[in-house]
Amino acid sequence: MATMNISLPDDLRAFADAQVHAHLYASSSEYVRELIRRDRETSVVREAVLEGMRSGEGSRMDADYFDGLRASVRDAS
């Protein structure tokens, strides 16, 4: 595992320490790793949304659309 040292202003360090204790993280390192994991997951979701937006015009999903889906499921059974 690689090591990374960061510098924090006193108020952010105090906040991080409080989060470690309040949420029972084993250490401030574990807290920071969790924040990075969450940010990575958010980035994956954000990219999927942007990819969908770039893919072009979507189809209309109204009552008729869902009625058609239900009918195709019934027909497949």
C-alpha positions in Angstrom: 0.0 0.0 0.0 1.3 3.4 -1.0 1.6 6.3 1.6 0.3 9.8 1.0 0.8 12.6 3.5 -1.7 15.5 3.5 -1.7 18.8 5.3 -5.0 20.1 6.7 -5.9 23.4 8.4 -6.7 23.0 12.1 -10.5 23.2 11.6 -10.5 20.5 8.9 -8.3 18.2 11.0 -10.6 18.7 14.0 -13.6 17.9 11.8 -11.9 14.7 10.4 -11.0 13.6 13.9 -14.6 14.1 15.0 -15.8 12.1 12.1 -13.4 9.3 12.9 -14.8 9.1 16.4 -18.4 9.6 15.6 -18.5 7.0 12.9 -16.1 4.5 14.5 -13.5 4.6 11.8 -10.3 2.8 12.8 -8.2 5.8 11.9 -8.2 9.1 10.0 -6.6 7.2 7.1 -9.6 4.9 6.9 -11.9 7.9 6.9 -10.0 9.5 4.0 -10.0 6.2 2.1 -13.8 6.0 2.6 -14.2 9.5 1.2 -12.1 8.7 -1.8 -14.1 5.5 -2.4 -17.4 7.4 -2.3 -16.0 10.1 -4.7 -14.9 7.3 -7.1 -18.4 5.8 -7.0 -20.0 9.2 -7.6 -17.7 9.7 -10.5 -18.8 6.4 -12.1 -22.5 7.4 -11.7 -21.9 10.9 -13.0 -20.1 9.5 -16.1 -22.9 7.0 -16.7 -25.5 9.9 -16.6 -23.4 12.0 -19.0 -23.0 9.1 -21.4 -26.7 8.7 -21.4 -27.2 12.3 -22.1 -24.7 12.2 -24.9 -26.4 9.2 -26.5 -29.1 11.2 -28.1 -32.8 11.6 -27.8 -34.6 9.1 -25.6 -37.9 7.5 -26.1 -41.2 8.6 -24.5 -42.0 6.5 -21.5 -45.7 7.1 -20.9 -48.6 4.8 -20.0 -48.7 3.3 -23.4 -45.0 2.4 -23.2 -45.5 0.6 -19.9 -48.6 -1.1 -21.2 -46.6 -2.5 -24.1 -43.9 -3.8 -21.7 -46.5 -5.5 -19.6 -48.0 -7.1 -22.7 -44.7 -8.4 -24.0 -44.0 -9.9 -20.6 -47.4 -11.6 -20.5 -46.9 -12.9 -24.1 -43.5 -14.3 -23.2 -44.9 -16.3 -20.3 
